[in-house]
Amino acid sequence: MLEQRLLLKCQFQKQIDELRLKYAELHKECERRLPLKWVFQNQIKILGNRYGIELNNIEVEFQRASERCDAQYKIVNAHKILADAMSVRSKLEFFSAPQMLQGILQYPDCCNC
């Protein structure tokens, strides 16, 4: 009976020693990985800041380009409106010119006939 207790105690002690060794190995592994985790997190922050700034720069450039395009569109639209108005005016002058000539030919003021 005493031998069985001693045998069980030895087996139990061996298992405890094995668990302590595994714990020590895991602890060392965690200590080794922890700085890597911090470095990785810092790199992520740095990259996030860099690309965040670049993204902001791209958005600003896009807004500027959009404003330039809007301004050019407004200028082109104003020129189109002016061109349409000039076209209508020239058409009115073209169609009214023969009527004026007919009026002059019918009622000549320049000769004493």
Secondary structure as a PSIPRED ss2 file (coil, helix, strand):
# PSIPRED VFORMAT (PSIPRED V4.0)

   1 M C   1.000  0.000  0.000
   2 L H   0.000  1.000  0.000
   3 E H   0.000  1.000  0.000
   4 Q H   0.000  1.000  0.000
   5 R H   0.000  1.000  0.000
   6 L H   0.000  1.000  0.000
   7 L H   0.000  1.000  0.000
   8 L H   0.000  1.000  0.000
   9 K H   0.000  1.000  0.000
  10 C H   0.000  1.000  0.000
  11 Q H   0.000  1.000  0.000
  12 F H   0.000  1.000  0.000
  13 Q H   0.000  1.000  0.000
  14 K H   0.000  1.000  0.000
  15 Q H   0.000  1.000  0.000
  16 I H   0.000  1.000  0.000
  17 D H   0.000  1.000  0.000
  18 E H   0.000  1.000  0.000
  19 L H   0.000  1.000  0.000
  20 R H   0.000  1.000  0.000
  21 L H   0.000  1.000  0.000
  22 K H   0.000  1.000  0.000
  23 Y H   0.000  1.000  0.000
  24 A H   0.000  1.000  0.000
  25 E H   0.000  1.000  0.000
  26 L H   0.000  1.000  0.000
  27 H H   0.000  1.000  0.000
  28 K H   0.000  1.000  0.000
  29 E H   0.000  1.000  0.000
  30 C H   0.000  1.000  0.000
  31 E H   0.000  1.000  0.000
  32 R H   0.000  1.000  0.000
  33 R H   0.000  1.000  0.000
  34 L H   0.000  1.000  0.000
  35 P H   0.000  1.000  0.000
  36 L H   0.000  1.000  0.000
  37 K H   0.000  1.000  0.000
  38 W H   0.000  1.000  0.000
  39 V H   0.000  1.000  0.000
  40 F H   0.000  1.000  0.000
  41 Q H   0.000  1.000  0.000
  42 N H   0.000  1.000  0.000
  43 Q H   0.000  1.000  0.000
  44 I H   0.000  1.000  0.000
  45 K H   0.000  1.000  0.000
  46 I H   0.000  1.000  0.000
  47 L H   0.000  1.000  0.000
  48 G H   0.000  1.000  0.000
  49 N H   0.000  1.000  0.000
  50 R H   0.000  1.000  0.000
  51 Y H   0.000  1.000  0.000
  52 G H   0.000  1.000  0.000
  53 I H   0.000  1.000  0.000
  54 E H   0.000  1.000  0.000
  55 L H   0.000  1.000  0.000
  56 N H   0.000  1.000  0.000
  57 N H   0.000  1.000  0.000
  58 I H   0.000  1.000  0.000
  59 E H   0.000  1.000  0.000
  60 V H   0.000  1.000  0.000
  61 E H   0.000  1.000  0.000
  62 F H   0.000  1.000  0.000
  63 Q H   0.000  1.000  0.000
  64 R H   0.000  1.000  0.000
  65 A H   0.000  1.000  0.000
  66 S H   0.000  1.000  0.000
  67 E H   0.000  1.000  0.000
  68 R H   0.000  1.000  0.000
  69 C H   0.000  1.000  0.000
  70 D H   0.000  1.000  0.000
  71 A H   0.000  1.000  0.000
  72 Q H   0.000  1.000  0.000
  73 Y H   0.000  1.000  0.000
  74 K H   0.000  1.000  0.000
  75 I H   0.000  1.000  0.000
  76 V H   0.000  1.000  0.000
  77 N H   0.000  1.000  0.000
  78 A H   0.000  1.000  0.000
  79 H H   0.000  1.000  0.000
  80 K H   0.000  1.000  0.000
  81 I H   0.000  1.000  0.000
  82 L H   0.000  1.000  0.000
  83 A H   0.000  1.000  0.000
  84 D H   0.000  1.000  0.000
  85 A H   0.000  1.000  0.000
  86 M H   0.000  1.000  0.000
  87 S H   0.000  1.000  0.000
  88 V H   0.000  1.000  0.000
  89 R H   0.000  1.000  0.000
  90 S H   0.000  1.000  0.000
  91 K H   0.000  1.000  0.000
  92 L H   0.000  1.000  0.000
  93 E H   0.000  1.000  0.000
  94 F H   0.000  1.000  0.000
  95 F H   0.000  1.000  0.000
  96 S H   0.000  1.000  0.000
  97 A H   0.000  1.000  0.000
  98 P H   0.000  1.000  0.000
  99 Q H   0.000  1.000  0.000
 100 M H   0.000  1.000  0.000
 101 L H   0.000  1.000  0.000
 102 Q H   0.000  1.000  0.000
 103 G H   0.000  1.000  0.000
 104 I H   0.000  1.000  0.000
 105 L H   0.000  1.000  0.000
 106 Q H   0.000  1.000  0.000
 107 Y C   1.000  0.000  0.000
 108 P C   1.000  0.000  0.000
 109 D C   1.000  0.000  0.000
 110 C C   1.000  0.000  0.000
 111 C C   1.000  0.000  0.000
 112 N C   1.000  0.000  0.000
 113 C C   1.000  0.000  0.000
